[in-house]
């Protein structure tokens, strides 16, 4: 399955946005057990989004430094 470029580029930011929303919702919804689970889910999504952004950035820097066509459309 191949995603269009705008969708592919926005996925890490969407992960982080959903993660911030889940972490924020965990503070508003103080149900025992569920609040902790929601907070953990939010933190995992924030970290996953950050990892994707940094991995893509590092890959692009390496690709630019050592040559090769980056735009393979």
PDB file of N, CA, C and O in Angstrom:
ATOM      1  N   UNK A   1       0.843  -1.172   0.000  1.00  0.00           N
ATOM      2  CA  UNK A   1       0.000   0.000   0.000  1.00  0.00           C
ATOM      3  C   UNK A   1       0.893   1.242   0.000  1.00  0.00           C
ATOM      4  O   UNK A   1       1.833   1.345   0.789  1.00  0.00           O
ATOM      5  N   UNK A   2       0.596   2.150  -0.865  1.00  0.00           N
ATOM      6  CA  UNK A   2       1.390   3.366  -0.986  1.00  0.00           C
ATOM      7  C   UNK A   2       0.514   4.574  -0.675  1.00  0.00           C
ATOM      8  O   UNK A   2      -0.588   4.713  -1.206  1.00  0.00           O
ATOM      9  N   UNK A   3       1.016   5.436   0.187  1.00  0.00           N
ATOM     10  CA  UNK A   3       0.290   6.642   0.572  1.00  0.00           C
ATOM     11  C   UNK A   3       0.785   7.821  -0.250  1.00  0.00           C
ATOM     12  O   UNK A   3       1.943   7.857  -0.666  1.00  0.00           O
ATOM     13  N   UNK A   4      -0.087   8.773  -0.477  1.00  0.00           N
ATOM     14  CA  UNK A   4       0.341   9.982  -1.174  1.00  0.00           C
ATOM     15  C   UNK A   4       1.328  10.744  -0.287  1.00  0.00           C
ATOM     16  O   UNK A   4       1.324  10.600   0.935  1.00  0.00           O
ATOM     17  N   UNK A   5       2.157  11.544  -0.916  1.00  0.00           N
ATOM     18  CA  UNK A   5       3.216  12.238  -0.182  1.00  0.00           C
ATOM     19  C   UNK A   5       2.696  13.137   0.940  1.00  0.00           C
ATOM     20  O   UNK A   5       3.253  13.093   2.037  1.00  0.00           O
ATOM     21  N   UNK A   6       1.651  13.954   0.722  1.00  0.00           N
ATOM     22  CA  UNK A   6       1.166  14.794   1.823  1.00  0.00           C
ATOM     23  C   UNK A   6       0.656  13.972   3.021  1.00  0.00           C
ATOM     24  O   UNK A   6       0.864  14.357   4.171  1.00  0.00           O
ATOM     25  N   UNK A   7       0.003  12.863   2.751  1.00  0.00           N
ATOM     26  CA  UNK A   7      -0.486  12.013   3.840  1.00  0.00           C
ATOM     27  C   UNK A   7       0.695  11.384   4.571  1.00  0.00           C
ATOM     28  O   UNK A   7       0.723  11.354   5.801  1.00  0.00           O
ATOM     29  N   UNK A   8       1.675  10.878   3.808  1.00  0.00           N
ATOM     30  CA  UNK A   8       2.859  10.255   4.393  1.00  0.00           C
ATOM     31  C   UNK A   8       3.638  11.234   5.264  1.00  0.00           C
ATOM     32  O   UNK A   8       4.092  10.875   6.351  1.00  0.00           O
ATOM     33  N   UNK A   9       3.791  12.452   4.796  1.00  0.00           N
ATOM     34  CA  UNK A   9       4.560  13.452   5.541  1.00  0.00           C
ATOM     35  C   UNK A   9       3.830  13.931   6.797  1.00  0.00           C
ATOM     36  O   UNK A   9       4.478  14.353   7.754  1.00  0.00           O
ATOM     37  N   UNK A  10       2.512  13.875   6.812  1.00  0.00           N
ATOM     38  CA  UNK A  10       1.765  14.383   7.965  1.00  0.00           C
ATOM     39  C   UNK A  10       1.493  13.323   9.029  1.00  0.00           C
ATOM     40  O   UNK A  10       1.030  13.666  10.117  1.00  0.00           O
ATOM     41  N   UNK A  11       1.763  12.060   8.756  1.00  0.00           N
ATOM     42  CA  UNK A  11       1.462  11.008   9.728  1.00  0.00           C
ATOM     43  C   UNK A  11       2.150  11.182  11.084  1.00  0.00           C
ATOM     44  O   UNK A  11       1.478  11.048  12.107  1.00  0.00           O
ATOM     45  N   UNK A  12       3.456  11.473  11.146  1.00  0.00           N
ATOM     46  CA  UNK A  12       4.064  11.634  12.477  1.00  0.00           C
ATOM     47  C   UNK A  12       3.426  12.755  13.294  1.00  0.00           C
ATOM     48  O   UNK A  12       3.286  12.638  14.512  1.00  0.00           O
ATOM     49  N   UNK A  13       3.043  13.833  12.627  1.00  0.00           N
ATOM     50  CA  UNK A  13       2.416  14.946  13.328  1.00  0.00           C
ATOM     51  C   UNK A  13       1.001  14.570  13.788  1.00  0.00           C
ATOM     52  O   UNK A  13       0.546  15.016  14.841  1.00  0.00           O
ATOM     53  N   UNK A  14       0.321  13.759  13.001  1.00  0.00           N
ATOM     54  CA  UNK A  14      -0.996  13.267  13.418  1.00  0.00           C
ATOM     55  C   UNK A  14      -0.863  12.350  14.626  1.00  0.00           C
ATOM     56  O   UNK A  14      -1.679  12.416  15.545  1.00  0.00           O
ATOM     57  N   UNK A  15       0.167  11.487  14.636  1.00  0.00           N
ATOM     58  CA  UNK A  15       0.411  10.630  15.794  1.00  0.00           C
ATOM     59  C   UNK A  15       0.635  11.479  17.041  1.00  0.00           C
ATOM     60  O   UNK A  15       0.065  11.208  18.098  1.00  0.00           O
ATOM     61  N   UNK A  16       1.463  12.498  16.910  1.00  0.00           N
ATOM     62  CA  UNK A  16       1.750  13.341  18.068  1.00  0.00           C
ATOM     63  C   UNK A  16       0.511  14.106  18.521  1.00  0.00           C
ATOM     64  O   UNK A  16       0.295  14.274  19.722  1.00  0.00           O
ATOM     65  N   UNK A  17      -0.297  14.567  17.587  1.00  0.00           N
ATOM     66  CA  UNK A  17      -1.521  15.291  17.930  1.00  0.00           C
ATOM     67  C   UNK A  17      -2.498  14.390  18.676  1.00  0.00           C
ATOM     68  O   UNK A  17      -3.086  14.806  19.674  1.00  0.00           O
ATOM     69  N   UNK A  18      -2.673  13.171  18.204  1.00  0.00           N
ATOM     70  CA  UNK A  18      -3.555  12.224  18.889  1.00  0.00           C
ATOM     71  C   UNK A  18      -2.977  11.879  20.259  1.00  0.00           C
ATOM     72  O   UNK A  18      -3.722  11.725  21.227  1.00  0.00           O
ATOM     73  N   UNK A  19      -1.653  11.757  20.344  1.00  0.00           N
ATOM     74  CA  UNK A  19      -1.010  11.474  21.625  1.00  0.00           C
ATOM     75  C   UNK A  19      -1.218  12.580  22.636  1.00  0.00           C
ATOM     76  O   UNK A  19      -1.502  12.311  23.803  1.00  0.00           O
ATOM     77  N   UNK A  20      -1.081  13.821  22.201  1.00  0.00           N
ATOM     78  CA  UNK A  20      -1.322  14.957  23.102  1.00  0.00           C
ATOM     79  C   UNK A  20      -2.789  14.982  23.527  1.00  0.00           C
ATOM     80  O   UNK A  20      -3.105  15.267  24.682  1.00  0.00           O
ATOM     81  N   UNK A  21      -3.674  14.682  22.588  1.00  0.00           N
ATOM     82  CA  UNK A  21      -5.099  14.627  22.930  1.00  0.00           C
ATOM     83  C   UNK A  21      -5.409  13.533  23.937  1.00  0.00           C
ATOM     84  O   UNK A  21      -6.195  13.738  24.862  1.00  0.00           O
ATOM     85  N   UNK A  22      -4.791  12.370  23.758  1.00  0.00           N
ATOM     86  CA  UNK A  22      -5.025  11.270  24.701  1.00  0.00           C
ATOM     87  C   UNK A  22      -4.450  11.591  26.077  1.00  0.00           C
ATOM     88  O   UNK A  22      -5.077  11.302  27.097  1.00  0.00           O
ATOM     89  N   UNK A  23      -3.265  12.185  26.108  1.00  0.00           N
ATOM     90  CA  UNK A  23      -2.674  12.554  27.392  1.00  0.00           C
ATOM     91  C   UNK A  23      -3.514  13.628  28.080  1.00  0.00           C
ATOM     92  O   UNK A  23      -3.719  13.580  29.293  1.00  0.00           O
ATOM     93  N   UNK A  24      -3.994  14.583  27.311  1.00  0.00           N
ATOM     94  CA  UNK A  24      -4.858  15.622  27.886  1.00  0.00           C
ATOM     95  C   UNK A  24      -6.178  15.056  28.383  1.00  0.00           C
ATOM     96  O   UNK A  24      -6.682  15.457  29.432  1.00  0.00           O
ATOM     97  N   UNK A  25      -6.738  14.112  27.613  1.00  0.00           N
ATOM     98  CA  UNK A  25      -8.003  13.498  28.025  1.00  0.00           C
ATOM     99  C   UNK A  25      -7.833  12.668  29.290  1.00  0.00           C
ATOM    100  O   UNK A  25      -8.770  12.529  30.076  1.00  0.00           O
ATOM    101  N   UNK A  26      -6.643  12.118  29.486  1.00  0.00           N
ATOM    102  CA  UNK A  26      -6.422  11.318  30.695  1.00  0.00           C
ATOM    103  C   UNK A  26      -6.477  12.182  31.955  1.00  0.00           C
ATOM    104  O   UNK A  26      -6.836  11.698  33.028  1.00  0.00           O
ATOM    105  N   UNK A  27      -6.124  13.451  31.824  1.00  0.00           N
ATOM    106  CA  UNK A  27      -6.202  14.351  32.980  1.00  0.00           C
ATOM    107  C   UNK A  27      -7.632  14.821  33.233  1.00  0.00           C
ATOM    108  O   UNK A  27      -8.002  15.113  34.370  1.00  0.00           O
ATOM    109  N   UNK A  28      -8.428  14.894  32.179  1.00  0.00           N
ATOM    110  CA  UNK A  28      -9.810  15.331  32.341  1.00  0.00           C
ATOM    111  C   UNK A  28     -10.722  14.197  32.790  1.00  0.00           C
ATOM    112  O   UNK A  28     -11.659  14.414  33.559  1.00  0.00           O
ATOM    113  N   UNK A  29     -10.447  12.986  32.306  1.00  0.00           N
ATOM    114  CA  UNK A  29     -11.292  11.830  32.607  1.00  0.00           C
ATOM    115  C   UNK A  29     -10.582  10.973  33.640  1.00  0.00           C
ATOM    116  O   UNK A  29      -9.739  10.150  33.281  1.00  0.00           O
ATOM    117  N   UNK A  30     -10.900  11.146  34.897  1.00  0.00           N
ATOM    118  CA  UNK A  30     -10.179  10.491  35.993  1.00  0.00           C
ATOM    119  C   UNK A  30     -10.834   9.176  36.408  1.00  0.00           C
ATOM    120  O   UNK A  30     -11.123   8.983  37.589  1.00  0.00           O
ATOM    121  N   UNK A  31     -11.072   8.277  35.469  1.00  0.00           N
ATOM    122  CA  UNK A  31     -11.595   6.956  35.803  1.00  0.00           C
ATOM    123  C   UNK A  31     -10.432   6.077  36.256  1.00  0.00           C
ATOM    124  O   UNK A  31      -9.371   6.089  35.632  1.00  0.00           O
ATOM    125  N   UNK A  32     -10.617   5.331  37.316  1.00  0.00           N
ATOM    126  CA  UNK A  32      -9.522   4.487  37.810  1.00  0.00           C
ATOM    127  C   UNK A  32      -9.075   3.473  36.750  1.00  0.00           C
ATOM    128  O   UNK A  32      -9.895   2.762  36.169  1.00  0.00           O
ATOM    129  N   UNK A  33      -7.788   3.422  36.517  1.00  0.00           N
ATOM    130  CA  UNK A  33      -7.241   2.470  35.552  1.00  0.00           C
ATOM    131  C   UNK A  33      -7.224   3.007  34.135  1.00  0.00           C
ATOM    132  O   UNK A  33      -6.193   2.956  33.465  1.00  0.00           O
ATOM    133  N   UNK A  34      -8.337   3.515  33.676  1.00  0.00           N
ATOM    134  CA  UNK A  34      -8.434   4.000  32.307  1.00  0.00           C
ATOM    135  C   UNK A  34      -7.618   5.266  32.097  1.00  0.00           C
ATOM    136  O   UNK A  34      -7.043   5.469  31.028  1.00  0.00           O
ATOM    137  N   UNK A  35      -7.569   6.097  33.090  1.00  0.00           N
ATOM    138  CA  UNK A  35      -6.807   7.339  32.975  1.00  0.00           C
ATOM    139  C   UNK A  35      -5.327   7.039  32.782  1.00  0.00           C
ATOM    140  O   UNK A  35      -4.667   7.671  31.957  1.00  0.00           O
ATOM    141  N   UNK A  36      -4.804   6.079  33.537  1.00  0.00           N
ATOM    142  CA  UNK A  36      -3.397   5.695  33.394  1.00  0.00           C
ATOM    143  C   UNK A  36      -3.126   5.071  32.032  1.00  0.00           C
ATOM    144  O   UNK A  36      -2.098   5.336  31.409  1.00  0.00           O
ATOM    145  N   UNK A  37      -4.055   4.243  31.580  1.00  0.00           N
ATOM    146  CA  UNK A  37      -3.910   3.593  30.278  1.00  0.00           C
ATOM    147  C   UNK A  37      -3.929   4.626  29.152  1.00  0.00           C
ATOM    148  O   UNK A  37      -3.145   4.535  28.207  1.00  0.00           O
ATOM    149  N   UNK A  38      -4.808   5.590  29.252  1.00  0.00           N
ATOM    150  CA  UNK A  38      -4.911   6.653  28.249  1.00  0.00           C
ATOM    151  C   UNK A  38      -3.663   7.530  28.243  1.00  0.00           C
ATOM    152  O   UNK A  38      -3.199   7.940  27.179  1.00  0.00           O
ATOM    153  N   UNK A  39      -3.121   7.820  29.416  1.00  0.00           N
ATOM    154  CA  UNK A  39      -1.898   8.613  29.503  1.00  0.00           C
ATOM    155  C   UNK A  39      -0.721   7.862  28.894  1.00  0.00           C
ATOM    156  O   UNK A  39       0.083   8.453  28.174  1.00  0.00           O
ATOM    157  N   UNK A  40      -0.614   6.574  29.174  1.00  0.00           N
ATOM    158  CA  UNK A  40       0.467   5.769  28.609  1.00  0.00           C
ATOM    159  C   UNK A  40       0.351   5.696  27.087  1.00  0.00           C
ATOM    160  O   UNK A  40       1.353   5.802  26.380  1.00  0.00           O
ATOM    161  N   UNK A  41      -0.861   5.516  26.588  1.00  0.00           N
ATOM    162  CA  UNK A  41      -1.098   5.492  25.145  1.00  0.00           C
ATOM    163  C   UNK A  41      -0.685   6.822  24.510  1.00  0.00           C
ATOM    164  O   UNK A  41      -0.075   6.841  23.441  1.00  0.00           O
ATOM    165  N   UNK A  42      -1.014   7.916  25.163  1.00  0.00           N
ATOM    166  CA  UNK A  42      -0.646   9.235  24.656  1.00  0.00           C
ATOM    167  C   UNK A  42       0.854   9.436  24.598  1.00  0.00           C
ATOM    168  O   UNK A  42       1.377   9.955  23.613  1.00  0.00           O
ATOM    169  N   UNK A  43       1.546   9.028  25.645  1.00  0.00           N
ATOM    170  CA  UNK A  43       3.005   9.171  25.671  1.00  0.00           C
ATOM    171  C   UNK A  43       3.648   8.298  24.590  1.00  0.00           C
ATOM    172  O   UNK A  43       4.597   8.726  23.932  1.00  0.00           O
ATOM    173  N   UNK A  44       3.140   7.086  24.406  1.00  0.00           N
ATOM    174  CA  UNK A  44       3.681   6.199  23.371  1.00  0.00           C
ATOM    175  C   UNK A  44       3.497   6.820  21.997  1.00  0.00           C
ATOM    176  O   UNK A  44       4.411   6.769  21.173  1.00  0.00           O
ATOM    177  N   UNK A  45       2.338   7.402  21.734  1.00  0.00           N
ATOM    178  CA  UNK A  45       2.108   8.031  20.428  1.00  0.00           C
ATOM    179  C   UNK A  45       2.984   9.259  20.223  1.00  0.00           C
ATOM    180  O   UNK A  45       3.470   9.488  19.116  1.00  0.00           O
ATOM    181  N   UNK A  46       3.192  10.040  21.253  1.00  0.00           N
ATOM    182  CA  UNK A  46       4.062  11.216  21.135  1.00  0.00           C
ATOM    183  C   UNK A  46       5.488  10.780  20.821  1.00  0.00           C
ATOM    184  O   UNK A  46       6.135  11.347  19.940  1.00  0.00           O
ATOM    185  N   UNK A  47       5.971   9.786  21.531  1.00  0.00           N
ATOM    186  CA  UNK A  47       7.335   9.289  21.296  1.00  0.00           C
ATOM    187  C   UNK A  47       7.457   8.678  19.904  1.00  0.00           C
ATOM    188  O   UNK A  47       8.457   8.899  19.222  1.00  0.00           O
ATOM    189  N   UNK A  48       6.455   7.913  19.473  1.00  0.00           N
ATOM    190  CA  UNK A  48       6.495   7.305  18.139  1.00  0.00           C
ATOM    191  C   UNK A  48       6.528   8.378  17.053  1.00  0.00           C
ATOM    192  O   UNK A  48       7.271   8.244  16.080  1.00  0.00           O
ATOM    193  N   UNK A  49       5.745   9.427  17.203  1.00  0.00           N
ATOM    194  CA  UNK A  49       5.760  10.522  16.232  1.00  0.00           C
ATOM    195  C   UNK A  49       7.108  11.220  16.185  1.00  0.00           C
ATOM    196  O   UNK A  49       7.614  11.532  15.107  1.00  0.00           O
ATOM    197  N   UNK A  50       7.691  11.467  17.353  1.00  0.00           N
ATOM    198  CA  UNK A  50       9.014  12.103  17.401  1.00  0.00           C
ATOM    199  C   UNK A  50      10.084  11.217  16.771  1.00  0.00           C
ATOM    200  O   UNK A  50      10.956  11.711  16.055  1.00  0.00           O
ATOM    201  N   UNK A  51      10.024   9.921  17.030  1.00  0.00           N
ATOM    202  CA  UNK A  51      10.993   8.992  16.445  1.00  0.00           C
ATOM    203  C   UNK A  51      10.885   9.012  14.923  1.00  0.00           C
ATOM    204  O   UNK A  51      11.903   9.045  14.232  1.00  0.00           O
ATOM    205  N   UNK A  52       9.666   8.992  14.397  1.00  0.00           N
ATOM    206  CA  UNK A  52       9.493   9.030  12.943  1.00  0.00           C
ATOM    207  C   UNK A  52      10.041  10.315  12.339  1.00  0.00           C
ATOM    208  O   UNK A  52      10.714  10.279  11.309  1.00  0.00           O
ATOM    209  N   UNK A  53       9.759  11.443  12.965  1.00  0.00           N
ATOM    210  CA  UNK A  53      10.255  12.721  12.449  1.00  0.00           C
ATOM    211  C   UNK A  53      11.781  12.734  12.432  1.00  0.00           C
ATOM    212  O   UNK A  53      12.387  13.149  11.444  1.00  0.00           O
ATOM    213  N   UNK A  54      12.402  12.283  13.518  1.00  0.00           N
ATOM    214  CA  UNK A  54      13.865  12.309  13.601  1.00  0.00           C
ATOM    215  C   UNK A  54      14.512  11.299  12.673  1.00  0.00           C
ATOM    216  O   UNK A  54      15.554  11.594  12.087  1.00  0.00           O
ATOM    217  N   UNK A  55      13.928  10.117  12.519  1.00  0.00           N
ATOM    218  CA  UNK A  55      14.479   9.115  11.606  1.00  0.00           C
ATOM    219  C   UNK A  55      14.413   9.605  10.159  1.00  0.00           C
ATOM    220  O   UNK A  55      15.366   9.432   9.399  1.00  0.00           O
ATOM    221  N   UNK A  56      13.299  10.210   9.785  1.00  0.00           N
ATOM    222  CA  UNK A  56      13.173  10.741   8.424  1.00  0.00           C
ATOM    223  C   UNK A  56      14.173  11.858   8.179  1.00  0.00           C
ATOM    224  O   UNK A  56      14.783  11.934   7.112  1.00  0.00           O
ATOM    225  N   UNK A  57      14.339  12.732   9.177  1.00  0.00           N
ATOM    226  CA  UNK A  57      15.293  13.826   9.033  1.00  0.00           C
ATOM    227  C   UNK A  57      16.711  13.290   8.861  1.00  0.00           C
ATOM    228  O   UNK A  57      17.448  13.750   7.988  1.00  0.00           O
ATOM    229  N   UNK A  58      17.095  12.321   9.688  1.00  0.00           N
ATOM    230  CA  UNK A  58      18.430  11.750   9.591  1.00  0.00           C
ATOM    231  C   UNK A  58      18.646  11.057   8.252  1.00  0.00           C
ATOM    232  O   UNK A  58      19.717  11.178   7.657  1.00  0.00           O
ATOM    233  N   UNK A  59      17.638  10.330   7.773  1.00  0.00           N
ATOM    234  CA  UNK A  59      17.745   9.658   6.481  1.00  0.00           C
ATOM    235  C   UNK A  59      17.945  10.680   5.364  1.00  0.00           C
ATOM    236  O   UNK A  59      18.775  10.476   4.478  1.00  0.00           O
ATOM    237  N   UNK A  60      17.201  11.763   5.401  1.00  0.00           N
ATOM    238  CA  UNK A  60      17.314  12.776   4.348  1.00  0.00           C
ATOM    239  C   UNK A  60      18.663  13.485   4.392  1.00  0.00           C
ATOM    240  O   UNK A  60      19.228  13.806   3.346  1.00  0.00           O
ATOM    241  N   UNK A  61      19.177  13.728   5.576  1.00  0.00           N
ATOM    242  CA  UNK A  61      20.500  14.351   5.694  1.00  0.00           C
ATOM    243  C   UNK A  61      21.560  13.416   5.128  1.00  0.00           C
ATOM    244  O   UNK A  61      22.428  13.855   4.374  1.00  0.00           O
ATOM    245  N   UNK A  62      21.504  12.146   5.477  1.00  0.00           N
ATOM    246  CA  UNK A  62      22.479  11.179   4.967  1.00  0.00           C
ATOM    247  C   UNK A  62      22.366  11.036   3.462  1.00  0.00           C
ATOM    248  O   UNK A  62      23.379  10.953   2.769  1.00  0.00           O
ATOM    249  N   UNK A  63      21.173  11.006   2.961  1.00  0.00           N
ATOM    250  CA  UNK A  63      20.944  10.868   1.516  1.00  0.00           C
ATOM    251  C   UNK A  63      21.528  12.072   0.769  1.00  0.00           C
ATOM    252  O   UNK A  63      22.153  11.918  -0.280  1.00  0.00           O
ATOM    253  N   UNK A  64      21.316  13.275   1.323  1.00  0.00           N
ATOM    254  CA  UNK A  64      21.847  14.487   0.714  1.00  0.00           C
ATOM    255  C   UNK A  64      23.370  14.517   0.774  1.00  0.00           C
ATOM    256  O   UNK A  64      24.027  14.949  -0.172  1.00  0.00           O
ATOM    257  N   UNK A  65      23.921  14.059   1.880  1.00  0.00           N
ATOM    258  CA  UNK A  65      25.368  14.106   2.085  1.00  0.00           C
ATOM    259  C   UNK A  65      26.104  13.128   1.169  1.00  0.00           C
ATOM    260  O   UNK A  65      27.155  13.464   0.623  1.00  0.00           O
ATOM    261  N   UNK A  66      25.564  11.933   0.999  1.00  0.00           N
ATOM    262  CA  UNK A  66      26.253  10.897   0.236  1.00  0.00           C
ATOM    263  C   UNK A  66      25.718  10.709  -1.166  1.00  0.00           C
ATOM    264  O   UNK A  66      26.084   9.748  -1.842  1.00  0.00           O
ATOM    265  N   UNK A  67      24.875  11.591  -1.607  1.00  0.00           N
ATOM    266  CA  UNK A  67      24.406  11.567  -2.986  1.00  0.00           C
ATOM    267  C   UNK A  67      23.167  10.718  -3.157  1.00  0.00           C
ATOM    268  O   UNK A  67      22.644  10.129  -2.211  1.00  0.00           O
ATOM    269  N   UNK A  68      22.720  10.675  -4.388  1.00  0.00           N
ATOM    270  CA  UNK A  68      21.526   9.915  -4.704  1.00  0.00           C
ATOM    271  C   UNK A  68      20.343  10.838  -4.897  1.00  0.00           C
ATOM    272  O   UNK A  68      20.295  11.937  -4.343  1.00  0.00           O
ATOM    273  N   UNK A  69      19.404  10.384  -5.680  1.00  0.00           N
ATOM    274  CA  UNK A  69      18.199  11.167  -5.918  1.00  0.00           C
ATOM    275  C   UNK A  69      17.237  10.942  -4.754  1.00  0.00           C
ATOM    276  O   UNK A  69      16.838   9.814  -4.468  1.00  0.00           O
ATOM    277  N   UNK A  70      16.875  12.034  -4.094  1.00  0.00           N
ATOM    278  CA  UNK A  70      15.943  11.925  -2.983  1.00  0.00           C
ATOM    279  C   UNK A  70      14.518  11.849  -3.477  1.00  0.00           C
ATOM    280  O   UNK A  70      13.715  11.106  -2.914  1.00  0.00           O
ATOM    281  N   UNK A  71      14.183  12.586  -4.499  1.00  0.00           N
ATOM    282  CA  UNK A  71      12.827  12.623  -5.031  1.00  0.00           C
ATOM    283  C   UNK A  71      12.621  11.471  -6.005  1.00  0.00           C
ATOM    284  O   UNK A  71      12.822  11.634  -7.208  1.00  0.00           O
ATOM    285  N   UNK A  72      12.223  10.314  -5.498  1.00  0.00           N
ATOM    286  CA  UNK A  72      11.963   9.151  -6.342  1.00  0.00           C
ATOM    287  C   UNK A  72      10.459   9.017  -6.557  1.00  0.00           C
ATOM    288  O   UNK A  72       9.808   8.212  -5.890  1.00  0.00           O
ATOM    289  N   UNK A  73       9.918   9.776  -7.456  1.00  0.00           N
ATOM    290  CA  UNK A  73       8.465   9.730  -7.699  1.00  0.00           C
ATOM    291  C   UNK A  73       8.150   8.843  -8.848  1.00  0.00           C
ATOM    292  O   UNK A  73       6.981   8.681  -9.200  1.00  0.00           O
TER     293      UNK A  73
END
